[in-house]
Amino acid sequence: MRLRLFVLGLVVAGCHSAPSAPPATGAPAPAAITTAPPKPTTFSASSLALPGAAPYVLMDYIVFNPRTRTVWAPAGNTAAVDVVDVATRHVAQVTGFTTREVEGRNGQKRTVGPSSAAIGAPGTVYVGNRGDSSVCAVDEAKLALGACGKLDSSPDGLIYVAKTNEVWVTTPRDNSVRILDGTTLAQKAKLTLEGNPEGFAVDATRNRIYTNLEDKDKSLAIDLTSHAVVATWNTACGEDGPLGIRLAEPEGFLIVACTA
């Protein structure tokens, strides 16, 4: 099945209807059809302070768990994952994660820890931790740490592939993707790429997984079985490269976000 790539910037063009063809000579003009414009959807925004938020909380990948109606926010420098109930806004925590101090690009030191979360099989959420380069399973009801796997490179994004019971992990420091067993979190494979992988989208229909190469301005399709790169797109996002990536699976549209 064919897949189409859409690249989104900060501005999205409106849709315009094509003009209708004029009636044939001598034919009666069609009756005018008037439709009311759709009511605009309104949204509201509010803030919620997280534990240990002074002066700030470092976050990267957060995820919504539809089974428990909670948002999982790995709060790296607090050594915890904050779990927010979307109905009550109650904040619970998964604790016990390792943190470490690193030097940033500007020479300033910062504390890193849990930085990404992904929804697994029922009952499980996976958390990647830059503090000790681990990926751990967490009981989504008890909020308790389970099995963990250690990597030799710092994990970035995570995604669970239900079809193969695997956790795929981007490890951009060495231009690779790691594939872990979804139960034991032991590493099954390492895929070396030509650039820094950023983000994931799973396509069970086409047996593929997609990721961006942020520093190469490209998006890739990888076969879930053979682990071969089966398609490459030049996204033309520019210097910052492609960032967010999502899939409209039934329609066959891969959507990539740029910064401009």
GUKOL-323445 format. One record per residue (C-alpha): x, y, z; residue number from 0; residue in one letter. Coordinates in nm, 2 decimals, padded with zeros to 4 digits. Each point is the difference from the previous one (the first is absolute). Example, Ala and Ser with C-alpha at 12.3 -4.5 7.8 and 13.67 -1.06 7.14 Angstrom:
REM GUKOL-323445
+--------+--------+--------+-----+---+
:      X :      Y :      Z :   k : r :
+--------+--------+--------+-----+---+
:  01.23 : -00.45 :  00.78 :   0 : a :
:  00.14 :  00.34 : -00.07 :   1 : s :
+--------+--------+--------+-----+---+
***
This chain:
REM GUKOL-323445
+--------+--------+--------+-----+---+
:      X :      Y :      Z :   k : r :
+--------+--------+--------+-----+---+
:  00.00 :  00.00 :  00.00 :   0 : m :
:  00.12 :  00.34 : -00.09 :   1 : r :
:  00.09 :  00.26 :  00.27 :   2 : l :
:  00.00 :  00.37 : -00.05 :   3 : r :
:  00.21 :  00.25 :  00.20 :   4 : l :
: -00.13 :  00.33 :  00.12 :   5 : f :
:  00.24 :  00.26 :  00.15 :   6 : v :
: -00.16 :  00.25 :  00.24 :   7 : l :
:  00.15 :  00.34 :  00.08 :   8 : g :
: -00.14 :  00.26 :  00.25 :   9 : l :
: -00.26 :  00.12 : -00.26 :  10 : v :
: -00.27 : -00.23 : -00.14 :  11 : v :
: -00.18 :  00.12 : -00.31 :  12 : a :
: -00.37 :  00.01 : -00.01 :  13 : g :
: -00.21 : -00.22 : -00.23 :  14 : c :
: -00.18 :  00.15 : -00.30 :  15 : h :
: -00.27 : -00.17 : -00.20 :  16 : s :
:  00.05 : -00.02 : -00.38 :  17 : a :
: -00.25 :  00.21 : -00.19 :  18 : p :
: -00.29 : -00.20 : -00.15 :  19 : s :
: -00.04 : -00.03 : -00.37 :  20 : a :
: -00.26 :  00.23 : -00.17 :  21 : p :
: -00.33 : -00.16 : -00.10 :  22 : p :
: -00.03 : -00.12 : -00.36 :  23 : a :
: -00.16 :  00.25 : -00.25 :  24 : t :
: -00.38 :  00.00 :  00.03 :  25 : g :
:  00.01 : -00.20 :  00.32 :  26 : a :
: -00.17 :  00.14 :  00.31 :  27 : p :
:  00.24 :  00.15 :  00.25 :  28 : a :
:  00.04 : -00.22 :  00.31 :  29 : p :
: -00.18 :  00.11 :  00.32 :  30 : a :
:  00.23 :  00.18 :  00.24 :  31 : a :
:  00.10 : -00.20 :  00.30 :  32 : i :
:  00.08 :  00.19 :  00.32 :  33 : t :
:  00.18 : -00.17 :  00.28 :  34 : t :
:  00.08 :  00.15 :  00.34 :  35 : a :
:  00.38 :  00.03 :  00.07 :  36 : p :
:  00.11 : -00.26 :  00.26 :  37 : p :
:  00.03 :  00.13 :  00.36 :  38 : k :
:  00.36 :  00.06 :  00.09 :  39 : p :
:  00.15 : -00.24 :  00.26 :  40 : t :
:  00.12 :  00.18 :  00.31 :  41 : t :
:  00.28 : -00.10 :  00.23 :  42 : f :
:  00.12 :  00.13 :  00.33 :  43 : s :
:  00.34 : -00.03 :  00.15 :  44 : a :
:  00.11 : -00.01 :  00.37 :  45 : s :
:  00.31 : -00.08 :  00.19 :  46 : s :
:  00.07 : -00.26 :  00.26 :  47 : l :
:  00.30 :  00.02 :  00.23 :  48 : a :
:  00.19 : -00.33 :  00.03 :  49 : l :
:  00.19 : -00.12 :  00.32 :  50 : p :
:  00.34 :  00.15 :  00.03 :  51 : g :
: -00.07 :  00.26 : -00.26 :  52 : a :
:  00.23 :  00.26 :  00.15 :  53 : a :
:  00.17 :  00.14 : -00.20 :  54 : p :
: -00.11 : -00.23 : -00.28 :  55 : y :
: -00.07 : -00.36 : -00.10 :  56 : v :
:  00.19 : -00.15 : -00.30 :  57 : l :
: -00.23 : -00.19 : -00.23 :  58 : m :
:  00.02 : -00.15 : -00.35 :  59 : d :
: -00.24 : -00.27 : -00.12 :  60 : y :
: -00.33 : -00.01 :  00.18 :  61 : i :
: -00.29 : -00.24 : -00.08 :  62 : v :
: -00.37 : -00.04 :  00.06 :  63 : f :
: -00.12 : -00.34 :  00.13 :  64 : n :
: -00.36 : -00.05 : -00.12 :  65 : p :
: -00.05 : -00.31 :  00.22 :  66 : r :
:  00.05 :  00.20 :  00.32 :  67 : t :
: -00.08 :  00.34 : -00.13 :  68 : r :
:  00.33 :  00.13 :  00.12 :  69 : t :
:  00.29 :  00.21 : -00.14 :  70 : v :
:  00.34 : -00.14 :  00.07 :  71 : w :
:  00.27 :  00.27 :  00.03 :  72 : a :
:  00.36 : -00.12 :  00.06 :  73 : p :
:  00.14 :  00.29 :  00.22 :  74 : a :
:  00.37 : -00.07 : -00.05 :  75 : g :
:  00.17 :  00.22 :  00.26 :  76 : n :
: -00.25 : -00.11 :  00.28 :  77 : t :
:  00.08 : -00.37 : -00.04 :  78 : a :
: -00.37 : -00.08 : -00.05 :  79 : a :
: -00.27 : -00.04 : -00.26 :  80 : v :
: -00.31 :  00.21 :  00.07 :  81 : d :
: -00.33 : -00.17 : -00.08 :  82 : v :
: -00.29 :  00.25 : -00.03 :  83 : v :
: -00.36 : -00.10 :  00.01 :  84 : d :
: -00.17 :  00.20 : -00.27 :  85 : v :
: -00.33 :  00.01 :  00.18 :  86 : a :
:  00.11 :  00.10 :  00.35 :  87 : t :
:  00.34 :  00.14 : -00.08 :  88 : r :
:  00.14 : -00.20 :  00.29 :  89 : h :
:  00.38 : -00.06 : -00.05 :  90 : v :
:  00.14 : -00.34 :  00.11 :  91 : a :
:  00.36 : -00.10 : -00.04 :  92 : q :
:  00.22 : -00.29 : -00.11 :  93 : v :
:  00.32 :  00.04 :  00.19 :  94 : t :
:  00.33 : -00.19 :  00.04 :  95 : g :
:  00.17 :  00.12 : -00.32 :  96 : f :
:  00.37 :  00.07 : -00.03 :  97 : t :
:  00.12 :  00.35 : -00.09 :  98 : t :
:  00.34 :  00.14 : -00.09 :  99 : r :
:  00.15 :  00.34 : -00.07 : 100 : e :
:  00.12 :  00.08 : -00.35 : 101 : v :
:  00.14 :  00.31 : -00.18 : 102 : e :
: -00.23 :  00.16 : -00.25 : 103 : g :
:  00.08 :  00.16 : -00.33 : 104 : r :
:  00.05 :  00.34 :  00.16 : 105 : n :
:  00.23 : -00.14 :  00.26 : 106 : g :
: -00.25 :  00.01 :  00.28 : 107 : q :
: -00.06 : -00.31 :  00.20 : 108 : k :
: -00.34 : -00.16 :  00.03 : 109 : r :
: -00.15 : -00.31 :  00.16 : 110 : t :
: -00.15 : -00.27 : -00.24 : 111 : v :
: -00.22 : -00.29 :  00.09 : 112 : g :
: -00.32 : -00.15 : -00.14 : 113 : p :
: -00.07 :  00.17 : -00.33 : 114 : s :
: -00.25 : -00.21 : -00.21 : 115 : s :
: -00.30 : -00.22 :  00.04 : 116 : a :
: -00.19 : -00.23 : -00.23 : 117 : a :
: -00.32 : -00.20 :  00.04 : 118 : i :
:  00.05 : -00.38 :  00.00 : 119 : g :
: -00.22 : -00.30 :  00.02 : 120 : a :
: -00.29 :  00.03 :  00.24 : 121 : p :
:  00.13 :  00.07 :  00.35 : 122 : g :
:  00.34 :  00.13 : -00.11 : 123 : t :
:  00.16 :  00.34 : -00.08 : 124 : v :
:  00.37 :  00.01 : -00.10 : 125 : y :
:  00.23 :  00.28 :  00.12 : 126 : v :
:  00.34 :  00.09 : -00.14 : 127 : g :
:  00.26 :  00.15 :  00.23 : 128 : n :
:  00.30 :  00.21 : -00.10 : 129 : r :
:  00.13 : -00.02 :  00.35 : 130 : g :
:  00.12 : -00.36 : -00.03 : 131 : d :
: -00.08 : -00.08 : -00.37 : 132 : s :
: -00.28 : -00.24 :  00.10 : 133 : s :
: -00.35 : -00.08 : -00.12 : 134 : v :
: -00.24 : -00.13 :  00.27 : 135 : c :
: -00.35 : -00.14 :  00.00 : 136 : a :
: -00.24 :  00.16 :  00.25 : 137 : v :
: -00.33 : -00.14 :  00.13 : 138 : d :
: -00.26 :  00.25 : -00.12 : 139 : e :
: -00.23 : -00.07 :  00.30 : 140 : a :
:  00.24 : -00.04 :  00.28 : 141 : k :
:  00.25 :  00.25 : -00.14 : 142 : l :
:  00.28 : -00.24 :  00.10 : 143 : a :
:  00.33 : -00.07 : -00.19 : 144 : l :
:  00.04 : -00.34 : -00.16 : 145 : g :
:  00.26 : -00.14 : -00.23 : 146 : a :
:  00.27 :  00.23 : -00.13 : 147 : c :
:  00.25 : -00.04 : -00.29 : 148 : g :
:  00.33 :  00.19 : -00.02 : 149 : k :
:  00.13 :  00.15 : -00.33 : 150 : l :
:  00.35 :  00.11 : -00.09 : 151 : d :
: -00.13 :  00.33 : -00.13 : 152 : s :
: -00.25 :  00.26 :  00.14 : 153 : s :
: -00.36 : -00.07 : -00.10 : 154 : p :
: -00.22 :  00.27 : -00.16 : 155 : d :
: -00.34 : -00.10 : -00.15 : 156 : g :
: -00.18 : -00.32 :  00.07 : 157 : l :
: -00.28 : -00.18 : -00.17 : 158 : i :
: -00.17 : -00.34 :  00.06 : 159 : y :
: -00.07 : -00.23 : -00.30 : 160 : v :
: -00.28 : -00.23 :  00.10 : 161 : a :
:  00.03 : -00.22 : -00.30 : 162 : k :
:  00.35 : -00.12 :  00.10 : 163 : t :
: -00.02 :  00.08 :  00.38 : 164 : n :
:  00.31 :  00.23 : -00.04 : 165 : e :
:  00.10 :  00.33 :  00.13 : 166 : v :
:  00.19 :  00.21 : -00.26 : 167 : w :
:  00.23 :  00.27 :  00.14 : 168 : v :
:  00.18 :  00.28 : -00.18 : 169 : t :
:  00.36 :  00.05 :  00.12 : 170 : t :
:  00.11 :  00.30 : -00.20 : 171 : p :
:  00.34 :  00.04 :  00.17 : 172 : r :
:  00.13 : -00.29 : -00.21 : 173 : d :
: -00.24 :  00.03 : -00.30 : 174 : n :
: -00.19 : -00.32 :  00.09 : 175 : s :
: -00.33 : -00.15 :  00.09 : 176 : v :
: -00.02 : -00.28 :  00.26 : 177 : r :
: -00.26 : -00.27 :  00.00 : 178 : i :
: -00.09 : -00.15 :  00.34 : 179 : l :
: -00.21 : -00.30 :  00.10 : 180 : d :
: -00.33 :  00.14 :  00.14 : 181 : g :
:  00.00 : -00.24 :  00.30 : 182 : t :
:  00.36 : -00.03 :  00.11 : 183 : t :
:  00.13 :  00.33 : -00.15 : 184 : l :
:  00.31 : -00.18 : -00.12 : 185 : a :
:  00.15 :  00.14 : -00.32 : 186 : q :
: -00.09 : -00.20 : -00.31 : 187 : k :
:  00.16 :  00.21 : -00.27 : 188 : a :
:  00.18 :  00.32 : -00.08 : 189 : k :
: -00.07 :  00.19 : -00.32 : 190 : l :
:  00.27 :  00.24 : -00.11 : 191 : t :
: -00.13 :  00.30 : -00.21 : 192 : l :
:  00.17 :  00.28 : -00.18 : 193 : e :
: -00.12 :  00.27 :  00.23 : 194 : g :
: -00.17 :  00.09 :  00.33 : 195 : n :
: -00.34 : -00.17 :  00.04 : 196 : p :
: -00.28 :  00.21 :  00.14 : 197 : e :
: -00.35 : -00.13 :  00.08 : 198 : g :
: -00.20 : -00.31 : -00.11 : 199 : f :
: -00.32 : -00.10 : -00.17 : 200 : a :
: -00.11 : -00.36 : -00.03 : 201 : v :
: -00.19 : -00.13 : -00.31 : 202 : d :
: -00.14 : -00.35 :  00.07 : 203 : a :
: -00.19 :  00.01 : -00.33 : 204 : t :
:  00.32 :  00.02 : -00.21 : 205 : r :
:  00.23 : -00.17 :  00.25 : 206 : n :
:  00.21 :  00.31 :  00.04 : 207 : r :
:  00.13 :  00.24 :  00.25 : 208 : i :
:  00.09 :  00.36 : -00.08 : 209 : y :
:  00.26 :  00.23 :  00.15 : 210 : t :
:  00.16 :  00.33 : -00.10 : 211 : n :
:  00.37 :  00.07 : -00.04 : 212 : l :
:  00.01 :  00.35 :  00.16 : 213 : e :
:  00.35 :  00.09 : -00.11 : 214 : d :
: -00.04 : -00.13 : -00.36 : 215 : k :
: -00.35 :  00.16 : -00.07 : 216 : d :
: -00.14 : -00.34 : -00.09 : 217 : k :
: -00.28 : -00.24 :  00.11 : 218 : s :
:  00.04 : -00.38 : -00.03 : 219 : l :
: -00.22 : -00.31 : -00.02 : 220 : a :
:  00.15 : -00.31 :  00.16 : 221 : i :
: -00.15 : -00.35 : -00.05 : 222 : d :
: -00.10 : -00.15 :  00.34 : 223 : l :
:  00.11 : -00.35 : -00.10 : 224 : t :
:  00.32 :  00.04 : -00.20 : 225 : s :
:  00.10 :  00.33 :  00.16 : 226 : h :
:  00.10 :  00.13 : -00.34 : 227 : a :
: -00.05 :  00.37 : -00.10 : 228 : v :
: -00.26 : -00.04 : -00.27 : 229 : v :
: -00.08 :  00.37 : -00.08 : 230 : a :
:  00.16 :  00.34 :  00.05 : 231 : t :
: -00.15 :  00.34 : -00.04 : 232 : w :
:  00.18 :  00.34 : -00.01 : 233 : n :
: -00.23 :  00.21 :  00.22 : 234 : t :
:  00.15 :  00.34 : -00.09 : 235 : a :
: -00.06 :  00.12 :  00.36 : 236 : c :
:  00.32 :  00.20 : -00.01 : 237 : g :
:  00.29 :  00.04 :  00.25 : 238 : e :
: -00.19 : -00.12 :  00.31 : 239 : d :
: -00.12 : -00.31 : -00.19 : 240 : g :
: -00.32 : -00.20 :  00.05 : 241 : p :
: -00.13 : -00.04 :  00.36 : 242 : l :
: -00.34 : -00.14 :  00.09 : 243 : g :
: -00.14 : -00.29 : -00.21 : 244 : i :
: -00.35 : -00.16 :  00.00 : 245 : r :
: -00.18 : -00.24 : -00.23 : 246 : l :
: -00.36 :  00.01 : -00.13 : 247 : a :
:  00.01 : -00.38 : -00.05 : 248 : e :
: -00.32 : -00.08 : -00.19 : 249 : p :
:  00.04 :  00.29 : -00.24 : 250 : e :
:  00.37 : -00.07 : -00.05 : 251 : g :
:  00.13 :  00.35 :  00.09 : 252 : f :
:  00.32 :  00.05 :  00.19 : 253 : l :
:  00.01 :  00.35 :  00.16 : 254 : i :
:  00.33 :  00.16 :  00.10 : 255 : v :
:  00.03 :  00.33 :  00.19 : 256 : a :
:  00.26 :  00.26 : -00.08 : 257 : c :
:  00.09 :  00.31 :  00.20 : 258 : t :
: -00.07 :  00.24 : -00.29 : 259 : a :
+--------+--------+--------+-----+---+
***
